[in-house]
Amino acid sequence: MPIAGAAANRQAARARTVQLLSRYGTVLAAIVIFLGFALATGRFVSAANISNILVQISVLMVISSGLTVAVASGEFDLSVGQVAGLAGVLTAGLMVWSHMPVAIAIILPMLAGIGLGIVNGLMVTRLRIPSLIATLAMGPIALGLNYAYDGGDSIYASFPDSFYTIATGRLFGVVPVPIVIAAAIAAVFYVLLNQSRLGRAIVATGANIQAARLSGISVNRCRLIALTLSAFGAAMGGIMLTARLGTGQPGAGEPYLLDSLTAVFLGMTAFKPGRATVQGTIVGVVIIGMLDNGLNLLGAPFYLQNEVRGVVMIAAVSLAVLRGEIRFF
Amino acid sequence: MAATRPGAGGAARLAARGIAKSFGATRAVDAVDLDLCAGEILGLVGANGAGKSTLVKIVCGAVMPDAGRLAVDGREIVLHDVADAQAAGIAVAHQQVAIIPCLTGAENIMLGREPRRGGLIDAPALRRAAQALATRFGVAIDLARECSELTLGERKILDILKAIVHDPAVLILDEPTASLSLAETRLLFAFLDDLKQRGLAILFITHHLNEVFAHCDRVAVMKDGGKVFDGAVGAATPAEIVRLMVGRAIDDVDWVSHARPGEIALALHDAEIARLRVPALEVRRGEVVGLAGVLGAGQTELLERLAGFRHAARAARVQLPGLDRLPADVAEAIGAGIYLVADDRVRKALFPGLDVEENLTSGALAQISRGPFVRSRLAVAEARRVIERLRVRCSGPRQEVMHLSGGNQQKVAIGRWLLRMARGAPDRPPLLLLDNPTEGVDVGAKAEIYALIRDFARQGAAILIASAEFAELIALCDRVYCIAHGRLASCLPRQDLTEDRLLLEVA
């Protein structure tokens, strides 16, 4: 009996270890990456560089937070990159060409993003096109609109000073504004998914749409709102990107599709395995940001960053799929 | 009723000795011996969770046993996967028909082993090969037609034909009649008799005892992982087999009707829901009414429609709690106090990946929220109350629901509505719609769920319950409606409820 008890204890301890690893393995990986770069180059851990990393990832954080909501509802949004690009160019054009006040030049592109998100949502809920396809098609549509607006050229001009605040300003003279915006957006989406009624319904829809329907949850409303929020996050990120770059470039948003998907998938391996969560996505975004920055500091050839991105994406997804946490189709 | 050695056919083509398999602490199959002889049909019966499907999975190579030996035609075999079993001469036709509708019959039969010439499919050779097989087994289905034009019964026969292309020694049929009409079932059995004459050993898994007694030569009964009977069908009566399956006579000493005469909760007259015709259906408050029918007879669609799910339906007269028509959507039905516990809980009633609390509160989001925000502490408190009340065995509200046992998962599926009722429901007693509420649930949890259902009835709830397990309907119901030939027909009062009678009525 005591022997059996000890064996059971050992088994339980092992189960706990496995569970801890599956929950915090990705966080552990982030820490290992941090320590690795810190040992490799002293410049990595300097306060200036860490602040730099956080500023660099703020755009990705905003876009990925929105995408997290879409994935939590069980839908993909492959249009986030182009929607971000469109919003970024719109905000530049409205200020430079239409001489609109900064506030209007920020709000209108946001509304445009929301509009495209609603179209995504309607395609998925009314036309019953799988989101993978609907949003894949929305990408080139947004890019086309973008070219139509600016003739395919970048918008080079100096913007009003107040616009640069969202890229280079400092709250209380200390905390960079983009970090504040990213943190605020992440917090809002975190509360939405975890503490709001709508968020619960969105997560339930993503977990089992059939059961959600039979529970009286209005699943189409949830999916529409989730895709709209995703496009909103993308538009917001695009505006911040224009402020950081100082120009409106039609193609600037594109790389953010793969990065934000990678961040969300990485996040799905952390904390609540198999679920898209904002806290998980933050870990994913931080990992991507550290890899980019660290490889730069080490003077790695430029193409290595692309390779690493792809490999990290595959690693994240295969980890999750192998452990049965994500099922595709 | 001693377990006799088989003597029906000839030599044993399949011999299994001491087969055992455990999953964690559960002994799914416990030292089972099974012989299958040439020219016989052996019926394998047992309650849900008795170990039938695990045994079948072992024999067809999908699951490795912990112990035991298998031999085909006296040659010992070790199966690592399904392909091994096929090579050893064991063919399986699964419950789900694996026929692709957009291909012809011939193409389906030869799928994956098409004759080729110069790297391309040799279509004439393919047709000849398929036709030769069909002719050999006396199948008269036109193999040039697309399978989408065939009836379910014809597709089933093609599916079996496809399984026996390899000329196997043993054929395993997993609930082959589950979705067939009576005429189609007869056609299938004529075919099986033919196969039997040709020396094939057939293992037939079914829930329908009448089929066992009409068509099988021998019957084996499993209970709790062990084989409790194995003998010629003549050696036992259906009632004896049922007692062996369940392990005890159905105990109904404490059964009392709580029906409140006159207080109609549900009435449906002259209705048609999906493909099921419903001349009349009535449930009173406090009453437990059953729906007996073979799987897929339309009972699921009926319950789902009553719960507001949109299936095609028309009805001359409807009476529901607070409604005089069928509900427009699920939210309206729930608001009126009509709650459905869907069948197939993993697909339709639970949220895999979410925890127990999130599952329990999924039907009452508005009730546990203030404004747009969920009151987290209230949600956890309510979840704990349901966990305690239903004795859900879990580590707490934060445990993931898929880590619970089947019985506890089912309690969560029912508990969702308990929580909803506790947090604001209409004043009138609810209408509970239960679809196969103890599917894949162990005996202990089953008894608890039965007690819970009776308790609901005692408090005045009207309960309509569909079950593929007739023993369950007999244990619970005041009355049972039987579904036959796409029609909700005879209604049997409690005193007439016997397993035999129900089997007869649901033909």
Chai-1 contact restraints between the chains, C-beta under 6 A:
chainA,res_idxA,chainB,res_idxB,connection_type,confidence,min_distance_angstrom,max_distance_angstrom,comment,restraint_id
A,Q195,B,F373,contact,1.0,0.0,6.0,A-B,restraint_1
A,Q195,B,V374,contact,1.0,0.0,6.0,A-B,restraint_2
A,S196,B,P372,contact,1.0,0.0,6.0,A-B,restraint_3
A,S196,B,F373,contact,1.0,0.0,6.0,A-B,restraint_4
A,R197,B,L365,contact,1.0,0.0,6.0,A-B,restraint_5
A,R197,B,S369,contact,1.0,0.0,6.0,A-B,restraint_6
A,R197,B,P372,contact,1.0,0.0,6.0,A-B,restraint_7
A,R197,B,V374,contact,1.0,0.0,6.0,A-B,restraint_8
A,R200,B,L365,contact,1.0,0.0,6.0,A-B,restraint_9
A,R200,B,V374,contact,1.0,0.0,6.0,A-B,restraint_10
A,A201,B,L365,contact,1.0,0.0,6.0,A-B,restraint_11
A,A204,B,F351,contact,1.0,0.0,6.0,A-B,restraint_12
A,A204,B,S362,contact,1.0,0.0,6.0,A-B,restraint_13
A,A207,B,F351,contact,1.0,0.0,6.0,A-B,restraint_14
A,A207,B,G353,contact,1.0,0.0,6.0,A-B,restraint_15
A,A207,B,L354,contact,1.0,0.0,6.0,A-B,restraint_16
A,N208,B,F351,contact,1.0,0.0,6.0,A-B,restraint_17
A,Q210,B,K348,contact,1.0,0.0,6.0,A-B,restraint_18
A,A211,B,K348,contact,1.0,0.0,6.0,A-B,restraint_19
A,A211,B,A349,contact,1.0,0.0,6.0,A-B,restraint_20
A,A211,B,F351,contact,1.0,0.0,6.0,A-B,restraint_21
A,L214,B,A342,contact,1.0,0.0,6.0,A-B,restraint_22
A,L214,B,K348,contact,1.0,0.0,6.0,A-B,restraint_23
A,S215,B,S362,contact,1.0,0.0,6.0,A-B,restraint_24
A,S215,B,G363,contact,1.0,0.0,6.0,A-B,restraint_25
A,G216,B,V330,contact,1.0,0.0,6.0,A-B,restraint_26
A,G216,B,A331,contact,1.0,0.0,6.0,A-B,restraint_27
A,G216,B,I334,contact,1.0,0.0,6.0,A-B,restraint_28
A,G274,B,G353,contact,1.0,0.0,6.0,A-B,restraint_29
A,R275,B,G353,contact,1.0,0.0,6.0,A-B,restraint_30
